[in-house]
């Protein structure tokens, strides 16, 4: 594969301390769907496990909206365990003793990859809203460049949920020859009007914060913490389900035995959402939130193929496993079925599983035995079809 002039860089700034980071120079500009191009640009990533001799055991994990590259190891900002440690690791469904796992912070993110927090070489200041608007396809295009740099021609599997699932579908459409198996989870081929509406509420909360300063809050020495916290609170409700909220909180009071008759957090669910909002601002950038939600809103895979989703997968040889959850009202099962129907129309090799769960959209991040069994079974069967021995990762370079 072509190296594309990628260079590993040493951490010299807040944006670069999430090593390893690959910097692509001015001679390796990244073309974007908006018509602009980005150069230089960075992509931060983490790897787990060992790449085998013929580089056939690589698994790309695509993260969701507020995720990052720290899938299975401790996060350098929060100090918490990786966001998918239940799925990725030794003996887990994505077994790092068998597979070489790669996860990159998406383009537009704020954990090392180029985004609005990055330094604009033209001004020597953070891009802010001067960063070009990006799409899911741009994120995937950047990941493909990373894989070129790593010398990985074909991925054994691409897997991800929510926004990560959108990336999986885009990978299968844009680079079918590079994807042996694909697992899009709790996702859709396009963002619904309802989801766009929820995102707009979050964006308006951020932009209404007086500390946003038109996106130039770094220069102003401020952070739109309140707006970003409210955006996170509103979004977090959509990740759960009414049964999950009821069983976890009900109408239980928070640290009191009677109503306060005021506007402090009387109820446990209020306290929980406030905590979610306040901790989120410590690890995420407000402008990145605007950019990534907009990328999800713009996602409409069928639009690239004259509105016929099946055409996105025409003649594909990729093996698919599409997964949804019964209580996910953010990306309901009907949207997964639309993807499955399109794959069937394209004569693709596809299996579909709807997992019974009361945990809502976040179920793919939580402990769900049936989900684990589904992933383990699909990946094991695909690995056998691919000719990966169970000890393949030990045949290291």
Secondary structure, DSSP 8 states (H G I E B T S, - for coil): ---TTEEEE---SGGG-SSSEEEE-GGG-EE-TTS-EE-SEEEEEEEES--BTTS--EEEEE--TT--S-SSS--TTT----TTTTTEETTSSEETTT-EEEEE--TT-SSSSSSTTSEETTTTEE-GGGS----HHHHHHHHHHHHHHHT--SEEEEEEETHHHHHHHHHHHH-GGGEEEEEEES--SB--HHHHHHHHHHHHHHHHSGGGGGGTHHHHT---HHHHHHHHHHHHHHHS-HHHHHHHTTT-BSS-SS--SSSS--BHHHHHHHHHHHHHTTT--HHHHHHHHHHHHH-BGGGGGTT-GGGGGTT---EEEEEEETT-SSS-HHHHHHHHHHHHHTT-EEEEEEE--SSGGGGGGS--HHHHHHHHHHHHHHHHHHT--TTGGGSB-
